[in-house]
Amino acid sequence: MPNSTMSTGGILSELNSEIEKLVGELEEELAGVHHEYNRRTDVHNREVARLEQEIQDKERELFQRSRFL
């Protein structure tokens, strides 16, 4: 026999509240994942730009040295 202290509507309302709570938690977690992904992408892009600049600097340096040989 169903629990007489909680009606079907009450159970559904409670279930709906729990689902909304879980959805909110998942949305927060997803926002955190997006933030971390963007941060890591920014760090990666800065590192790539730095390495590309180092390569260009070395190429220029080698070119300058080869002109004096």
MMTF fields as JSON, N, C-alpha, C and O atoms, coordinates in Angstrom:
{
  "mmtfVersion": "1.0.0",
  "mmtfProducer": "UNKNOWN",
  "numBonds": 275,
  "numAtoms": 276,
  "numGroups": 69,
  "numChains": 1,
  "numModels": 1,
  "chainsPerModel": [1],
  "groupsPerChain": [69],
  "chainIdList": ["A"],
  "bondAtomList": [4, 2, 8, 6, 12, 10, 16, 14, 20, 18, 24, 22, 28, 26, 32, 30, 36, 34, 40, 38, 44, 42, 48, 46, 52, 50, 56, 54, 60, 58, 64, 62, 68, 66, 72, 70, 76, 74, 80, 78, 84, 82, 88, 86, 92, 90, 96, 94, 100, 98, 104, 102, 108, 106, 112, 110, 116, 114, 120, 118, 124, 122, 128, 126, 132, 130, 136, 134, 140, 138, 144, 142, 148, 146, 152, 150, 156, 154, 160, 158, 164, 162, 168, 166, 172, 170, 176, 174, 180, 178, 184, 182, 188, 186, 192, 190, 196, 194, 200, 198, 204, 202, 208, 206, 212, 210, 216, 214, 220, 218, 224, 222, 228, 226, 232, 230, 236, 234, 240, 238, 244, 242, 248, 246, 252, 250, 256, 254, 260, 258, 264, 262, 268, 266, 272, 270],
  "bondOrderList": [1, 1, 1, 1, 1, 1, 1, 1, 1, 1, 1, 1, 1, 1, 1, 1, 1, 1, 1, 1, 1, 1, 1, 1, 1, 1, 1, 1, 1, 1, 1, 1, 1, 1, 1, 1, 1, 1, 1, 1, 1, 1, 1, 1, 1, 1, 1, 1, 1, 1, 1, 1, 1, 1, 1, 1, 1, 1, 1, 1, 1, 1, 1, 1, 1, 1, 1, 1],
  "groupList": [{"groupName": "MET", "atomNameList": ["N", "CA", "C", "O"], "elementList": ["N", "C", "C", "O"], "formalChargeList": [0, 0, 0, 0], "bondAtomList": [1, 0, 2, 1, 3, 2], "bondOrderList": [1, 1, 2], "singleLetterCode": "M", "chemCompType": "L-PEPTIDE LINKING"}, {"groupName": "PRO", "atomNameList": ["N", "CA", "C", "O"], "elementList": ["N", "C", "C", "O"], "formalChargeList": [0, 0, 0, 0], "bondAtomList": [1, 0, 2, 1, 3, 2], "bondOrderList": [1, 1, 2], "singleLetterCode": "P", "chemCompType": "L-PEPTIDE LINKING"}, {"groupName": "ASN", "atomNameList": ["N", "CA", "C", "O"], "elementList": ["N", "C", "C", "O"], "formalChargeList": [0, 0, 0, 0], "bondAtomList": [1, 0, 2, 1, 3, 2], "bondOrderList": [1, 1, 2], "singleLetterCode": "N", "chemCompType": "L-PEPTIDE LINKING"}, {"groupName": "SER", "atomNameList": ["N", "CA", "C", "O"], "elementList": ["N", "C", "C", "O"], "formalChargeList": [0, 0, 0, 0], "bondAtomList": [1, 0, 2, 1, 3, 2], "bondOrderList": [1, 1, 2], "singleLetterCode": "S", "chemCompType": "L-PEPTIDE LINKING"}, {"groupName": "THR", "atomNameList": ["N", "CA", "C", "O"], "elementList": ["N", "C", "C", "O"], "formalChargeList": [0, 0, 0, 0], "bondAtomList": [1, 0, 2, 1, 3, 2], "bondOrderList": [1, 1, 2], "singleLetterCode": "T", "chemCompType": "L-PEPTIDE LINKING"}, {"groupName": "GLY", "atomNameList": ["N", "CA", "C", "O"], "elementList": ["N", "C", "C", "O"], "formalChargeList": [0, 0, 0, 0], "bondAtomList": [1, 0, 2, 1, 3, 2], "bondOrderList": [1, 1, 2], "singleLetterCode": "G", "chemCompType": "PEPTIDE LINKING"}, {"groupName": "ILE", "atomNameList": ["N", "CA", "C", "O"], "elementList": ["N", "C", "C", "O"], "formalChargeList": [0, 0, 0, 0], "bondAtomList": [1, 0, 2, 1, 3, 2], "bondOrderList": [1, 1, 2], "singleLetterCode": "I", "chemCompType": "L-PEPTIDE LINKING"}, {"groupName": "LEU", "atomNameList": ["N", "CA", "C", "O"], "elementList": ["N", "C", "C", "O"], "formalChargeList": [0, 0, 0, 0], "bondAtomList": [1, 0, 2, 1, 3, 2], "bondOrderList": [1, 1, 2], "singleLetterCode": "L", "chemCompType": "L-PEPTIDE LINKING"}, {"groupName": "GLU", "atomNameList": ["N", "CA", "C", "O"], "elementList": ["N", "C", "C", "O"], "formalChargeList": [0, 0, 0, 0], "bondAtomList": [1, 0, 2, 1, 3, 2], "bondOrderList": [1, 1, 2], "singleLetterCode": "E", "chemCompType": "L-PEPTIDE LINKING"}, {"groupName": "LYS", "atomNameList": ["N", "CA", "C", "O"], "elementList": ["N", "C", "C", "O"], "formalChargeList": [0, 0, 0, 0], "bondAtomList": [1, 0, 2, 1, 3, 2], "bondOrderList": [1, 1, 2], "singleLetterCode": "K", "chemCompType": "L-PEPTIDE LINKING"}, {"groupName": "VAL", "atomNameList": ["N", "CA", "C", "O"], "elementList": ["N", "C", "C", "O"], "formalChargeList": [0, 0, 0, 0], "bondAtomList": [1, 0, 2, 1, 3, 2], "bondOrderList": [1, 1, 2], "singleLetterCode": "V", "chemCompType": "L-PEPTIDE LINKING"}, {"groupName": "ALA", "atomNameList": ["N", "CA", "C", "O"], "elementList": ["N", "C", "C", "O"], "formalChargeList": [0, 0, 0, 0], "bondAtomList": [1, 0, 2, 1, 3, 2], "bondOrderList": [1, 1, 2], "singleLetterCode": "A", "chemCompType": "L-PEPTIDE LINKING"}, {"groupName": "HIS", "atomNameList": ["N", "CA", "C", "O"], "elementList": ["N", "C", "C", "O"], "formalChargeList": [0, 0, 0, 0], "bondAtomList": [1, 0, 2, 1, 3, 2], "bondOrderList": [1, 1, 2], "singleLetterCode": "H", "chemCompType": "L-PEPTIDE LINKING"}, {"groupName": "TYR", "atomNameList": ["N", "CA", "C", "O"], "elementList": ["N", "C", "C", "O"], "formalChargeList": [0, 0, 0, 0], "bondAtomList": [1, 0, 2, 1, 3, 2], "bondOrderList": [1, 1, 2], "singleLetterCode": "Y", "chemCompType": "L-PEPTIDE LINKING"}, {"groupName": "ARG", "atomNameList": ["N", "CA", "C", "O"], "elementList": ["N", "C", "C", "O"], "formalChargeList": [0, 0, 0, 0], "bondAtomList": [1, 0, 2, 1, 3, 2], "bondOrderList": [1, 1, 2], "singleLetterCode": "R", "chemCompType": "L-PEPTIDE LINKING"}, {"groupName": "ASP", "atomNameList": ["N", "CA", "C", "O"], "elementList": ["N", "C", "C", "O"], "formalChargeList": [0, 0, 0, 0], "bondAtomList": [1, 0, 2, 1, 3, 2], "bondOrderList": [1, 1, 2], "singleLetterCode": "D", "chemCompType": "L-PEPTIDE LINKING"}, {"groupName": "GLN", "atomNameList": ["N", "CA", "C", "O"], "elementList": ["N", "C", "C", "O"], "formalChargeList": [0, 0, 0, 0], "bondAtomList": [1, 0, 2, 1, 3, 2], "bondOrderList": [1, 1, 2], "singleLetterCode": "Q", "chemCompType": "L-PEPTIDE LINKING"}, {"groupName": "PHE", "atomNameList": ["N", "CA", "C", "O"], "elementList": ["N", "C", "C", "O"], "formalChargeList": [0, 0, 0, 0], "bondAtomList": [1, 0, 2, 1, 3, 2], "bondOrderList": [1, 1, 2], "singleLetterCode": "F", "chemCompType": "L-PEPTIDE LINKING"}],
  "groupTypeList": [0, 1, 2, 3, 4, 0, 3, 4, 5, 5, 6, 7, 3, 8, 7, 2, 3, 8, 6, 8, 9, 7, 10, 5, 8, 7, 8, 8, 8, 7, 11, 5, 10, 12, 12, 8, 13, 2, 14, 14, 4, 15, 10, 12, 2, 14, 8, 10, 11, 14, 7, 8, 16, 8, 6, 16, 15, 9, 8, 14, 8, 7, 17, 16, 14, 3, 14, 17, 7],
  "groupIdList": [1, 2, 3, 4, 5, 6, 7, 8, 9, 10, 11, 12, 13, 14, 15, 16, 17, 18, 19, 20, 21, 22, 23, 24, 25, 26, 27, 28, 29, 30, 31, 32, 33, 34, 35, 36, 37, 38, 39, 40, 41, 42, 43, 44, 45, 46, 47, 48, 49, 50, 51, 52, 53, 54, 55, 56, 57, 58, 59, 60, 61, 62, 63, 64, 65, 66, 67, 68, 69],
  "secStructList": [7, 7, 7, 6, 6, 1, 7, 2, 2, 2, 2, 2, 2, 2, 2, 2, 2, 2, 2, 2, 2, 2, 2, 2, 2, 2, 2, 2, 2, 2, 2, 2, 2, 2, 2, 2, 2, 2, 2, 2, 2, 2, 2, 2, 2, 2, 2, 2, 2, 2, 2, 2, 2, 2, 2, 2, 2, 2, 2, 2, 2, 2, 2, 2, 2, 2, 2, 6, 7],
  "xCoordList": [0.837, 0.0, 0.893, 1.867, 0.573, 1.393, 1.417, 0.499, 2.466, 2.627, 1.529, 1.452, 0.697, -0.45, -0.061, -0.861, 1.157, 1.553, 2.041, 2.173, 2.312, 2.795, 1.956, 1.918, 1.299, 0.469, 1.349, 2.535, 0.758, 1.481, 2.007, 3.14, 1.202, 1.639, 2.822, 3.742, 2.801, 3.913, 5.194, 6.281, 5.045, 6.209, 6.776, 7.989, 5.889, 6.346, 7.001, 7.994, 6.445, 7.016, 8.413, 9.335, 8.556, 9.861, 10.857, 12.014, 10.403, 11.26, 11.693, 12.859, 10.756, 11.053, 12.082, 12.989, 11.937, 12.896, 14.292, 15.284, 14.358, 15.656, 16.284, 17.492, 15.472, 15.979, 16.501, 17.575, 15.765, 16.21, 17.522, 18.397, 17.656, 18.887, 20.055, 21.128, 19.85, 20.904, 21.277, 22.456, 20.285, 20.547, 21.383, 22.327, 21.047, 21.821, 23.268, 24.191, 23.461, 24.818, 25.591, 26.769, 24.936, 25.594, 25.93, 26.98, 25.043, 25.319, 26.52, 27.342, 26.625, 27.783, 29.062, 30.086, 28.995, 30.162, 30.575, 31.763, 29.607, 29.892, 30.528, 31.466, 30.028, 30.613, 32.073, 32.931, 32.344, 33.722, 34.608, 35.757, 34.08, 34.833, 35.132, 36.257, 34.141, 34.347, 35.407, 36.28, 35.323, 36.291, 37.704, 38.633, 37.865, 39.174, 39.69, 40.875, 38.81, 39.205, 39.699, 40.742, 38.957, 39.354, 40.678, 41.521, 40.863, 42.114, 43.283, 44.321, 43.118, 44.198, 44.479, 45.63, 43.439, 43.623, 44.412, 45.308, 44.085, 44.828, 46.301, 47.183, 46.561, 47.946, 48.66, 49.793, 48.005, 48.586, 48.906, 49.996, 47.951, 48.16, 49.317, 50.082, 49.447, 50.576, 51.896, 52.88, 51.914, 53.134, 53.503, 54.678, 52.523, 52.778, 53.336, 54.299, 52.746, 53.23, 54.661, 55.483, 54.958, 56.314, 57.313, 58.387, 56.97, 57.874, 58.052, 59.155, 56.98, 57.092, 58.024, 58.822, 57.924, 58.808, 60.254, 61.148, 60.498, 61.858, 62.422, 63.586, 61.607, 62.047, 62.406, 63.444, 61.544, 61.83, 63.116, 63.919, 63.308, 64.523, 65.769, 66.766, 65.717, 66.857, 67.105, 68.255, 66.033, 66.196, 66.881, 67.784, 66.46, 67.075, 68.547, 69.409, 68.813, 70.189, 71.056, 72.177, 70.55, 71.299, 71.519, 72.599, 70.498, 70.628, 71.708, 72.525, 71.712, 72.708, 74.121, 75.054, 74.273, 75.595, 76.048, 77.221, 75.12, 75.506, 75.944, 76.726, 75.47, 75.866, 77.317, 77.959, 77.838, 79.201, 80.207, 81.402, 79.779, 80.702, 81.278, 82.069],
  "yCoordList": [-1.179, 0.0, 1.257, 1.313, 2.265, 3.472, 4.211, 4.099, 4.951, 5.763, 6.825, 7.655, 6.789, 7.687, 9.122, 10.037, 9.334, 10.691, 11.499, 12.72, 10.835, 11.576, 11.172, 9.999, 12.126, 11.845, 11.684, 12.014, 11.174, 11.017, 12.367, 12.46, 13.4, 14.743, 15.203, 15.836, 14.888, 15.266, 14.537, 15.114, 13.253, 12.459, 13.017, 13.174, 13.316, 13.853, 15.216, 15.527, 16.021, 17.334, 17.2, 17.923, 16.274, 16.038, 15.504, 15.923, 14.58, 14.023, 15.122, 15.19, 15.973, 17.081, 18.029, 18.506, 18.294, 19.162, 18.549, 19.245, 17.259, 16.575, 16.593, 16.79, 16.39, 16.431, 17.824, 17.958, 18.863, 20.237, 20.516, 21.198, 19.989, 20.165, 19.492, 20.081, 18.267, 17.551, 18.254, 18.339, 18.756, 19.485, 20.728, 21.032, 21.435, 22.612, 22.255, 22.965, 21.156, 20.715, 20.348, 20.683, 19.663, 19.293, 20.521, 20.57, 21.506, 22.743, 23.473, 24.017, 23.487, 24.109, 23.359, 23.971, 22.037, 21.229, 21.467, 21.591, 21.528, 21.782, 23.159, 23.307, 24.154, 25.496, 25.456, 26.113, 24.692, 24.536, 23.872, 24.272, 22.862, 22.169, 23.137, 23.177, 23.91, 24.888, 25.916, 26.261, 26.396, 27.38, 26.796, 27.442, 25.591, 24.939, 24.691, 24.884, 24.265, 24.039, 25.353, 25.377, 26.435, 27.729, 28.201, 28.734, 28.005, 28.406, 27.617, 28.191, 26.314, 25.474, 25.784, 25.742, 26.094, 26.469, 27.762, 27.884, 28.73, 29.996, 29.762, 30.319, 28.947, 28.635, 27.958, 28.31, 27.003, 26.289, 27.266, 27.226, 28.141, 29.086, 30.042, 30.38, 30.474, 31.343, 30.597, 31.153, 29.34, 28.533, 28.297, 28.369, 28.02, 27.831, 29.118, 29.073, 30.251, 31.53, 31.798, 32.281, 31.491, 31.694, 30.815, 31.282, 29.552, 28.638, 29.045, 28.955, 29.49, 29.959, 31.165, 31.278, 32.063, 33.232, 32.807, 33.349, 31.843, 31.343, 30.756, 30.983, 30.009, 29.408, 30.503, 30.437, 31.502, 32.609, 33.337, 33.696, 33.553, 34.222, 33.406, 33.968, 32.098, 31.227, 31.208, 31.216, 31.182, 31.201, 32.494, 32.466, 33.625, 34.919, 34.918, 35.386, 34.376, 34.305, 33.46, 33.851, 32.32, 31.458, 32.149, 32.056, 32.844, 33.563, 34.643, 34.801, 35.388, 36.441, 35.844, 36.403, 34.726, 34.073, 33.59, 33.72, 33.03, 32.48, 33.597, 33.337, 34.8, 35.928, 36.328, 36.884, 36.043, 36.441, 35.331, 35.541, 34.181, 33.067, 33.132, 32.269],
  "zCoordList": [0.0, 0.0, 0.0, 0.751, -0.831, -0.903, 0.425, 1.238, 0.62, 1.825, 1.828, 0.922, 2.838, 2.876, 3.219, 3.023, 3.729, 4.103, 2.909, 3.004, 1.783, 0.621, -0.586, -0.957, -1.185, -2.339, -3.57, -3.549, -4.637, -5.891, -6.366, -6.837, -6.247, -6.629, -5.804, -6.322, -4.526, -3.648, -4.019, -4.007, -4.35, -4.758, -6.063, -6.204, -7.014, -8.298, -8.119, -8.777, -7.233, -6.97, -6.366, -6.743, -5.435, -4.81, -5.833, -5.86, -6.672, -7.713, -8.687, -9.078, -9.07, -9.967, -9.34, -10.022, -8.056, -7.358, -7.36, -7.577, -7.12, -7.12, -8.51, -8.645, -9.539, -10.915, -11.232, -11.819, -10.856, -11.084, -10.362, -10.896, -9.155, -8.385, -9.11, -9.238, -9.58, -10.297, -11.599, -11.944, -12.318, -13.558, -13.256, -13.985, -12.201, -11.8, -11.482, -11.88, -10.766, -10.434, -11.697, -11.823, -12.63, -13.883, -14.723, -15.363, -14.72, -15.462, -14.873, -15.611, -13.544, -12.895, -13.255, -13.558, -13.221, -13.562, -15.016, -15.313, -15.909, -17.316, -17.503, -18.287, -16.796, -16.876, -16.419, -17.007, -15.381, -14.904, -15.936, -16.128, -16.6, -17.648, -18.789, -19.287, -19.205, -20.274, -19.872, -20.667, -18.637, -18.159, -18.187, -18.67, -17.678, -17.644, -19.06, -19.331, -19.961, -21.356, -21.975, -22.628, -21.773, -22.329, -21.751, -22.472, -20.448, -19.805, -20.381, -20.713, -20.499, -21.016, -22.481, -22.917, -23.238, -24.642, -24.74, -25.575, -23.889, -23.879, -23.551, -24.204, -22.552, -22.165, -23.334, -23.664, -23.947, -25.092, -26.23, -26.8, -26.555, -27.653, -27.366, -28.27, -26.126, -25.764, -25.912, -26.4, -25.491, -25.593, -27.06, -27.419, -27.899, -29.331, -29.936, -30.7, -29.606, -30.131, -29.67, -30.448, -28.42, -27.903, -28.647, -29.026, -28.857, -29.558, -31.017, -31.556, -31.655, -33.038, -33.112, -34.042, -32.138, -32.108, -31.913, -32.561, -31.027, -30.809, -32.1, -32.43, -32.822, -34.087, -35.092, -35.749, -35.202, -36.129, -35.734, -36.596, -34.441, -33.973, -34.334, -34.785, -34.139, -34.462, -35.962, -36.402, -36.752, -38.211, -38.641, -39.477, -38.08, -38.389, -37.999, -38.743, -36.8, -36.302, -37.242, -37.568, -37.674, -38.596, -39.929, -40.512, -40.412, -41.67, -41.557, -42.464, -40.443, -40.235, -40.181, -40.757, -39.499, -39.398, -40.766, -41.118, -41.539, -42.845, -43.805, -44.719, -43.623, -44.469, -44.242, -45.133, -43.042, -42.712, -42.978, -42.77, -43.42, -43.695, -45.063, -45.442]
}
